[in-house]
Each structure stands twice: as structure tokens, then as C-alpha cells.
């Protein structure tokens, strides 16, 4: 009898390097119509939140531009590049980010991607 192996097509995966955060296609779908995001870190629970910010919110100046991070969309992925941000994340998790993959989940209530920095 065959034992079916689960696929990972719909799994939300975030890859971090020393200079960027890359969202796989499934995670990037939540950012398909935005070019900016907010990023927050919970140092106690080792979680990273990435919240998409709409163009309307940017135009209304609901957030300071210095708090926003640029989201670059590619074919099947999204990327946030910021070396300083990546240094902060590496300090929190106390390990270098060398193409490190993390699992993520979408929080419908707060409309943000939650990255589990301990599950890699």
C-alpha cells in the first residue's frame, strides 16, 4: 500500500539571508497588490510580523515612510531587502542568516504574515 507524501506547494516559507527576506509564491500572494510593508519583531516569542501596507494607506500617510519597507515582486516570489533589518533579526535569534528557511502563517485577524523564527 502506498503512503502518500504531503506536498509543500501551499506551505508559506520565508527564506532569510544576511541582506534580504524572500517570500515563496504562497506567502508572496498576500503581497501581490502592495509595494510596502511594516515589519515587527517579537523578541520574547521569536516571531516576525510582516504586514502589507496598501497604496491608499501610504497616500493617506497612515504610517511614517521611515517605518515602511519596500516589497519587490518577482515571478513567484516577493523580496524585502534591508541589510540593517537582517542584522537585527540575526541578533535576536543569535545565529547568522545564511539562506535560512522559516515556516510562516497568515494571521487573518491582523492581516499579516507571522514568521516563526524558531522553526527552521
Number of C-alpha atoms within 10 A of each C-alpha: 3 4 5 6 6 6 7 9 10 10 14 21 23 28 18 23 18 19 16 19 23 22 26 19 21 18 22 24 15 17 25 17 13 16 19 22 22 18 18 13 17 11 13 7 10 15 19 19 22 19 22 22 23 15 13 10 11 16 9 9 10 10 14 8 11 7 11 17 20 15 22 17 19 11 7 13 18 23 19 23 18 14 14 12 17 20 17 12 22 18 13 16 14 9 11 15 20 12 15 15 19 17 16 21 15 17 12 8 6 10 14 21 24 22 22 18 23 11 11 11
